Amino acid sequence: MKMTVKNIWFRIGLLSALLLWTVTGCTDKEELSYTSHKIATDSGDCGQNPCAKVKISFPIAEASTAIANQINKIINNKIIGYFIIDPDAKKEESIEKAVENFKSEYLKDKKMQPDFAFGYEADIQGEVLFKGEKLHSLAFSAFMYTGGAHGYSSLTYLNLDPKTGKRYENSELFSDTDGFKKIAEKKFREQEKIPEDSNINSTGFWFENDTYQLPENIGITKDNVILHYNAYDISSYAEGGKTVKIPLEEVRPYLAIL
């Protein structure tokens, strides 16, 4: 076939389009990776006196895709939520603004009560526990103190779909929730020494309707499914949180996201 200038330019155009499609396709399928972002600040009046201190470390999705942006939005909202002191107050739009508001609220309290003997504290640590094709599981441990007899520690999880950037509801994690719950209750009873034939609340727990329930906070690692009940979920503050780890291989048939 005789090559003409027209044919040559046609082939160059075709190759350019193919190359552009390939690059675009790779970008759309860019693997999500995470880096750690840290914030450390205080109200500026510390010295030897009480003050407001903030320490945060949390993962940021690095891929330049809409999915990464969606995941980062969920993470940001999670962090901002810790700083909501007044449920009726306007929710801040960024972590930085939430932190500044936290410090400002402390300074207001201190001005109104010059003998205010305690500082505010926010210590939030986030990490990626698991990265799979269908699931990214993130953990957030937090300690918040804004006055009173004691602060509050919590451990929570975000389970995210890396293909859509959306957060999984707990019910979406399981293909057989009832089957999983039976194993979880058995593990919980063994750990907390609750006889199998006794009421689940017989040793002082607060399960509603005297019936075992899975916690709101469920995380996943490469080895375990983690069930965590924060203080006040099923027992008093003095009892602290309760964590149950179930080997992944024991419950894999009941999971929908692995």
N, C-alpha and C positions, 0 to 999 in steps of 0.2 A: 504494500500500500504506500503510495507516494505521500510523504509528509509535507504539508504546506504550513505556512506561517500561521494560518487560521487554526489548523489542527494542533499545532504545537501550543498555541495560547489556550486552546480548549483544554488540553491535557494538563497544562500548568494550573488552570483554574480549578479543574476537577481535583487535582492533588492537594491544592490549597484548602479547598472545601473539606476534603477528607481529613486533612491534618487538623483543621479547626474543630471539626466534629469530634475527633479523637481527644483533643485537649479539653474541650468542653465536657465530654463524657467523663473524662478522668476527674475533672474538677467536681462534677456533680456527685461522683462516687468517692470523693476524697475521704480518707479514713479519719474519723474523729480522734483527736488526741487532746490531752489535757495538760495544762501547766498550772502551777500554784501561784495564786496572787495573795499578797500579804498586806495588811493594814495594821499599823501600830501607832496610836496617838493618845493624847490625854488632854485634859482641860487646861493645861498650862499653869496650874497653880499648885502643883504637887509638893515638891520640896519635902518637908517633914510633915506636911498636912495631908488630910484626906483629899482626894480629888476623883475625877472621873477618868477611868482608864479603859481603853479599848484595844483588843488584840484579835485580829481576824485572819484566818488563812482559809482559802477556798479555791476549788478547781475552776478553771475557765476552759471551755471547749475552744480549740484553736483553729479548726477547719473553717475556711472562708465560704460557708454555705448557709442557707436559710435554716437548715436543721441545727447547726451549731448556734446560730443566733437565738433560736427558740429555746435550746437547752440553757444557754446563758441567761436568758430572761427568767426561766424557772428558778435557776440557782440564785440569781439576784433577788427575786421576790422572796425566796426562802430566807436569805440573810436579812433583808429589810424587815421581815416579819418579826425577827427577834427583838427589834428595837421599838416595836409598838407598845408604848407604856400605857397610853390612853386609847382604848378601843374606839372612841368616838373621834379621835384626832385624824387629820388627813394623812393618808399613807404617803410617805416620801417616794419620789420617783427613782432615786439612786441610792446605792449603799453609802456613798460619801455624804449625801444630804442627811440620811438617817443617822449616821455617826455624829455629824455636827449637831443635829437636833438633840441627840442623847446627851452630849456634853453641855449643851445650852440648858436643858432641863435640870441637869445637876446644879449648874451655876445659879439658876433661879431658886431652887430649893435651898441652896446654901445662903443666898442673899436673904430669903425669907426667914431662915432659921440659922442665925450666925453660929450657934453652938452645935450645928449638925455634925455629929461625930464620925460619920461614916461616908466613904466615897461610893460612887457608882462603879460598877465593873461589868464589862462585857468581854467574854473570852469564847470565841467561836472557832472551831477547827473542823474543816471539811476535807474529805478525801474520797478518792475513787476506790471502791472495794473490788469491783468486778467489771470487766469489759468483755461482752460476748456479742455475737451477731444480732441477737434479739434483745439484749438487755445490757444497760450500764447501770450499776447500782452504786449510789453515793451515800456516804455516812456523814452526819453532822453532830458533833458533840458540842454542847454549849453550857456555859455558866453565866447567869445574869443576876446582878444584884442592884437594886434601886432603893434600898432601905428596908427596914423591917428586921425581924428576928434572924432571918437567914436568906441566902440567895436560892436560886433554883437551877439545878443541873438537869440536862435532858440529852437524850440520844435519839435522833430521828434519821430517817432514810428517804432518799428519792430514788425511785426505780424508773428509768427512762428508756424509751424505745429509740435506739440510734438510727432507725430508718425513717422515723417521722419527727423526732424531737419532742414527742408528747410524753407526759407522765403516765405511767401505768397506775390504775386503781388496784388495790390489793386483790380484788376478785379476779383481775385479769392475769395475775401471776400463776393461777392454778387451773389445771384441767379437771381436778377432782378436789374441791375444797374440803368436803366432808371427810374424805379419806385422809387428807393431810392433817386435818384438825384432830382426828383420832390419835395419830402418831404424836402430834404436838402435845396433846393433853397427857398422854402416857409419859412423855419426856418431862413435862412440867411436874407431874405428880412425883416421879422418881427423884427429881432434883430437889423439890421442896418437901420431900418426905410426907406426902399426903397419901394415906392408904387408898388403894384402888376402889374399895367398897365404901369409902367415906364421901361425904359431900365435899365438893371442890373448895368450899369456904370453911371447912371444918377446922382449919388451923389459923383462921383469921383473915383470909383474903376477902376481896370485895366484888367478886364476879357477879354481874347482874343476873337476877333470877336463879342464883346458885348454879349457873351453867358455865362451863369453861368456854372462853372466847379467845380467838386469836387477837394479838395486839394490833394497834394501828401501825406500829413501826416494825416493818419486816425488811431485812436486808439480805443480800446474797453475796457470798464470796465464792472462790473456786472450790472451796471445801465444804462450806456449810450454808444452811439457811439460818439466819439469826432472827430470833423473836425477842423484842425488847418492850418491856412495860416500864414506863417512867414512873417516878414517885407520884402518888395519888391516882394512878390508873387503876390499880387493883389492891393497893395497900397504902399505909400511911407514909408520910415524909420520912419518918424515922427508919422505916424499913428500906428506904431507898429504891432504886430501880431493880428490876429482875430481868435477867437475860438468859435465854435458852438457845443453845446451839445444836442444830440437828444436822448430822452428816448428810451431805448432798446426795450421796449414792443411796441412802435409805429412802429418800422421798422424791427422787428424780421422776418416777412414773406419774407423780401427782402434779408436776410443774408444767406450765404451758409455754414458758419463755426460755427453755434451754434445749 
